[in-house]
Amino acid sequence: MQDSGTTAGLRGIDSVNGTVAWASGTEGTVLKTTDGGAHWQKCAVPDGDKDGATLDFRGVQAWDATTAIVMASGQGDKSRLYKTRDGCAHWSLLYRNPNKAGFWDAMAFSSRSRGFILGDPVAGRFVLLFTLDAAKTWDRVNTKDLDGGQEEIGAFAASNSAMTLEGNSLPIFGTSGPGGPWLYSPDSVCTALTGAADPASCLRYNLRFDRRKLPLAGNATSAGIFSVVSFSPGFETVVSIAIGGDFGKPNESSGTAAWSTDLGLDQHWTASTTPPHGYRSTVQWSEPLKLWITAGTNGSDISHDDGRTWQPLDNGDWNALSLPFIVGPKGRIARLNPAALPPAK
């Protein structure tokens, strides 16, 4: 455990290199460490002279010790993006949600220039925004493939990982709600990211999605896919893990994890035979340790076999991972101790 110096609920964490890391959460909180977590610095509150202390920063994306973007999640214009270029002494407002009915759930960047924001459906269609100019301007993916149909579905802003970017830098995201746990994934490669003459137009009109229901807990407002991650261990091999469950039933292990080795393109998603020991909101692959780690409000678990089976690691209260760091409510921050990991069963 580390001393964060705050009691704010933390849901955003981004480790740049294990030494530099940024965290974010409620009450306009943004934290930074440059010494591996030995000391956490409390940053200036974005728009602190206005309403910044009322914002809930669910996501943070950092590139180094001086440059980072934080995403606030909230109804309407409480969803915002801020950027710092001077190590968090000052912040500039990049973008404010223009839709009063909107709510942002996750952001992901493939580079300093290119990124996406996922938001809950507005008028029945998921909001998927993109930038190609380092978040200076944003446009919306305009395709009926993002329709939620007649189901009552949305996405969770629990850990800024309901959306991930696959190998070609296009978004995959999971849903929640009574309509069930759907996974939306690109079913055609938009040439926008491979040298198109008009990449914005390609993303706006030609980015198509396929959706399929995963074998996770669903059919409740508190249940669904909370985090999805893909990792490519070798040429033409992709391992994907989707985790979730029902946060209203934190100790229920059934329907909390599923795995795929083909990005689910042929609907080959399989429920874990030995699932995590409760609801989970975040998951990540550790390349140095060659294992997966997932965590939630009643602890964390590890998998040595690409999500087929999981074994308990701890019983802490956690929200989000960016290895080697993990964050949770009431200012909880910890750093993974590899020596304490149990051996594979």
C-alpha positions in Angstrom: 0.0 0.0 0.0 1.1 3.6 -0.7 0.2 6.9 0.8 -1.9 8.9 -1.8 -2.5 11.9 0.5 -6.2 11.9 -0.4 -9.5 10.3 0.5 -11.0 10.8 -2.9 -12.4 7.8 -4.8 -9.8 6.9 -7.5 -10.9 5.3 -10.8 -8.3 6.6 -13.2 -4.7 5.3 -13.3 -2.0 5.4 -16.0 1.5 4.2 -15.4 3.9 5.6 -18.0 6.8 3.4 -17.1 6.4 2.2 -13.5 8.3 5.2 -12.2 6.0 8.0 -13.6 2.3 7.5 -13.1 -0.9 9.6 -12.9 -4.1 8.9 -11.0 -7.5 10.6 -10.9 -10.8 10.5 -9.2 -13.6 12.4 -7.4 -13.6 16.0 -6.1 -11.5 17.1 -9.1 -8.6 15.0 -7.9 -5.5 14.4 -10.0 -2.3 12.8 -8.5 1.2 12.2 -9.9 4.3 10.3 -8.9 7.7 10.5 -10.4 9.4 8.1 -8.0 7.4 4.9 -8.4 4.8 5.8 -5.8 7.1 6.6 -2.9 5.5 10.1 -3.0 2.3 11.1 -4.7 1.8 14.8 -5.5 -1.7 16.3 -5.5 -2.1 18.3 -8.7 -3.9 21.6 -9.2 -7.7 21.0 -9.7 -8.7 21.6 -13.3 -11.0 24.6 -13.3 -10.5 24.8 -9.6 -11.6 28.4 -9.5 -15.0 27.4 -11.0 -16.6 24.0 -10.6 -13.6 21.7 -10.9 -13.9 20.3 -7.4 -17.3 18.9 -8.4 -15.9 16.8 -11.3 -15.3 13.1 -11.2 -12.2 12.2 -13.2 -12.7 8.6 -14.3 -9.9 8.4 -16.8 -6.3 9.7 -17.2 -3.9 9.3 -20.2 -0.3 10.3 -19.6 2.8 10.4 -21.9 5.4 11.6 -19.4 5.9 13.5 -16.2 4.6 16.8 -17.7 1.9 15.9 -20.2 -1.4 14.2 -19.4 -5.2 14.4 -20.2 -7.9 13.7 -17.7 -11.5 12.8 -18.5 -14.4 13.7 -16.3 -17.5 11.6 -16.4 -20.9 13.1 -15.6 -24.2 14.2 -17.0 -24.0 16.7 -19.9 -21.2 19.2 -19.6 -19.9 17.4 -16.4 -18.2 15.2 -19.0 -15.0 17.1 -20.0 -11.4 16.8 -21.1 -8.5 18.8 -19.6 -4.8 18.8 -20.5 -1.7 19.8 -18.7 1.7 20.4 -20.4 3.6 21.6 -17.3 3.3 18.7 -14.9 -0.2 19.5 -13.7 0.5 23.0 -12.3 -2.0 24.4 -14.9 -4.8 22.8 -17.0 -6.5 23.8 -20.2 -10.1 22.8 -21.1 -9.9 20.8 -24.3 -13.5 19.7 -24.8 -16.8 19.8 -23.0 -19.7 17.4 -23.8 -22.1 19.4 -25.9 -25.0 17.1 -25.4 -27.1 17.5 -22.2 -28.2 13.9 -22.3 -24.7 12.5 -22.8 -22.4 10.7 -20.3 -18.8 9.7 -21.1 -17.5 6.3 -20.0 -14.0 5.9 -21.4 -11.2 7.4 -23.4 -8.2 5.7 -25.2 -5.4 7.1 -27.3 -3.2 5.2 -29.7 -0.8 8.1 -29.9 -0.6 11.7 -28.8 -2.6 12.6 -31.9 -5.2 9.9 -32.2 -7.8 8.9 -29.7 -11.4 8.0 -29.0 -14.1 8.8 -26.4 -17.0 6.4 -25.6 -20.2 7.7 -24.3 -23.6 6.2 -23.3 -26.3 6.2 -26.0 -28.0 9.4 -26.9 -31.2 9.0 -28.9 -30.5 5.2 -29.0 -27.0 5.4 -30.4 -23.7 5.1 -28.6 -21.6 8.2 -28.8 -18.1 7.4 -30.2 -15.9 10.5 -30.7 -12.5 10.6 -32.3 -9.6 13.1 -32.6 -6.8 13.1 -35.1 -5.1 16.3 -33.9 -4.1 15.7 -30.3 -7.6 16.4 -28.8 -7.9 19.9 -30.3 -11.0 18.9 -32.2 -13.4 16.0 -32.0 -15.9 14.4 -34.4 -18.4 11.6 -34.1 -18.5 8.2 -35.8 -21.7 8.2 -37.6 -22.9 4.7 -38.2 -26.1 2.8 -37.4 -23.9 -0.1 -36.2 -23.6 1.8 -32.9 -27.3 1.7 -32.3 -28.4 -0.1 -29.2 -31.5 -1.5 -30.7 -34.5 -1.8 -28.4 -32.3 -2.9 -25.5 -31.7 -0.7 -22.5 -27.9 -0.7 -22.6 -25.0 1.6 -21.8 -21.4 1.3 -20.8 -19.6 1.4 -17.4 -17.2 4.2 -16.4 -15.8 2.1 -13.6 -12.2 1.9 -14.7 -11.8 3.7 -18.0 -11.4 0.3 -19.7 -14.9 -0.5 -21.0 -13.2 0.5 -24.3 -9.8 -0.6 -25.7 -8.0 -0.1 -29.0 -7.1 -3.2 -30.9 -4.0 -3.7 -33.0 -5.1 -1.4 -35.8 -5.9 1.4 -33.3 -9.7 1.0 -33.7 -12.0 0.7 -30.7 -13.6 -2.3 -29.1 -16.1 -1.8 -26.3 -18.4 -3.6 -24.0 -21.9 -2.8 -22.8 -24.0 -3.2 -19.6 -27.6 -3.0 -18.6 -30.8 -5.1 -18.8 -30.2 -5.6 -22.6 -27.2 -7.8 -21.8 -23.5 -7.8 -22.2 -22.8 -6.9 -25.8 -19.3 -6.5 -27.3 -18.9 -4.0 -30.2 -15.9 -4.6 -32.4 -14.9 -3.3 -35.9 -15.8 -5.7 -38.7 -14.0 -3.7 -41.4 -10.7 -2.0 -41.2 -11.1 1.8 -41.8 -8.3 3.0 -44.0 -8.2 6.2 -42.0 -5.3 4.8 -39.9 -3.4 3.4 -42.9 -2.9 6.5 -45.0 -6.2 7.5 -46.4 -6.5 10.9 -48.1 -9.3 11.9 -45.8 -8.9 9.9 -42.6 -11.6 11.9 -40.7 -14.2 11.1 -43.4 -13.2 7.5 -43.2 -13.7 7.3 -39.5 -16.9 9.3 -39.6 -18.7 7.2 -42.2 -16.9 4.0 -42.9 -16.0 2.6 -39.5 -18.4 -0.4 -39.2 -19.1 -2.5 -36.1 -20.2 -6.0 -35.4 -21.8 -6.9 -32.1 -22.2 -10.1 -30.2 -23.4 -11.1 -26.7 -20.7 -12.5 -24.4 -21.1 -15.2 -21.8 -21.0 -12.8 -18.8 -23.5 -11.8 -16.2 -26.1 -9.4 -17.7 -29.8 -8.5 -17.8 -29.5 -5.9 -14.9 -28.5 -2.3 -14.7 -25.6 -3.2 -12.4 -24.2 -6.0 -14.6 -22.3 -6.4 -17.9 -18.9 -6.0 -19.4 -16.8 -3.6 -17.3 -13.4 -4.0 -19.0 -12.0 -5.5 -22.2 -8.4 -5.9 -23.2 -6.6 -7.5 -26.1 -3.0 -8.6 -26.3 -1.0 -10.0 -29.2 1.7 -12.5 -28.0 2.8 -13.3 -31.5 2.1 -12.9 -35.2 -1.6 -13.5 -36.1 -2.4 -14.4 -32.5 -4.6 -12.2 -30.3 -5.8 -13.0 -26.8 -8.8 -11.0 -25.6 -10.2 -11.0 -22.1 -13.6 -9.5 -21.1 -14.4 -9.2 -17.4 -17.4 -7.9 -15.4 -20.2 -9.4 -13.5 -22.7 -7.6 -11.2 -21.4 -4.9 -8.9 -24.6 -5.3 -6.9 -23.4 -8.8 -6.1 -19.7 -8.3 -5.5 -19.0 -11.8 -4.2 -20.8 -13.6 -7.0 -18.2 -15.3 -9.3 -20.4 -16.7 -12.0 -20.3 -14.7 -15.3 -17.3 -12.6 -14.3 -14.8 -13.4 -17.1 -14.6 -14.7 -20.7 -11.7 -15.2 -23.1 -11.1 -15.4 -26.9 -8.2 -16.1 -29.1 -9.6 -14.6 -32.3 -11.0 -11.2 -31.0 -14.3 -12.9 -31.0 -14.6 -12.5 -34.8 -16.0 -16.0 -35.1 -18.0 -15.7 -31.9 -15.5 -17.9 -30.1 -15.9 -16.4 -26.7 -15.7 -18.8 -23.8 -16.6 -18.3 -20.2 -13.7 -19.0 -17.8 -14.0 -22.4 -16.2 -12.6 -21.1 -12.9 -13.7 -17.5 -12.8 -12.4 -14.7 -10.6 -13.8 -14.8 -7.0 -16.2 -11.9 -7.5 -17.3 -9.0 -9.7 -14.4 -7.4 -11.5 -14.0 -3.9 -13.0 -10.5 -3.9 -14.5 -8.1 -6.4 -16.2 -4.6 -6.1 -17.7 -1.9 -8.3 -19.2 1.6 -8.2 -17.6 4.2 -8.8 -20.2 7.1 -9.1 -17.6 5.2 -11.6 -15.5 3.5 -13.4 -18.4 0.1 -13.4 -16.7 -3.3 -11.5 -16.5 -4.5 -9.6 -13.4 -8.1 -8.6 -12.8 -9.5 -6.7 -9.8 -12.7 -5.5 -8.2 -14.4 -4.4 -5.0 -13.7 -7.7 -3.2 -10.1 -8.4 -4.4 -8.0 -9.4 -7.3 -7.1 -12.6 -9.3 -4.4 -13.8 -11.7 -4.5 -16.1 -14.7 -1.6 -17.9 -16.2 -3.6 -19.5 -19.0 -5.1 -16.5 -20.8 -8.3 -16.3 -18.8 -9.3 -19.9 -18.8 -8.8 -20.2 -15.1 -8.2 -17.6 -12.3 -6.8 -17.9 -8.8 -7.2 -15.3 -6.0 -4.4 -12.8 -5.3 -5.9 -10.5 -2.6 -9.1 -9.4 -1.0 -8.7 -5.6 -1.3 -11.2 -3.0 -2.6 -10.1 -1.9 -6.0 -11.4 0.0 -9.1 -8.7 0.2 -11.8 -5.3 -1.1 -12.9 -2.3 0.2 -14.7 0.5 -2.0 -13.7 2.3 -2.0 -11.4 -0.3 0.3 -9.8 -3.8 -0.3 -8.7 -6.3 2.2 -7.2 -9.6 2.2 -5.3 -12.0 4.1 -3.1 -10.9 6.4 -0.3 -7.6 7.2 -1.9 -6.4 3.6 -2.0 -3.2 3.1 -4.1 -0.9 0.1 -4.1 2.0 -1.2 -6.1 2.2 -4.8 -7.2 4.8 -6.9 -5.4 5.8 -9.6 -7.9 7.5 -11.7 -5.1 4.1 -12.1 -3.5 2.4 -13.7 -6.5 1.3 -17.3 -5.9 2.7 -19.9 -8.4 0.5 -21.2 -11.2 -1.7 -24.1 -10.1 
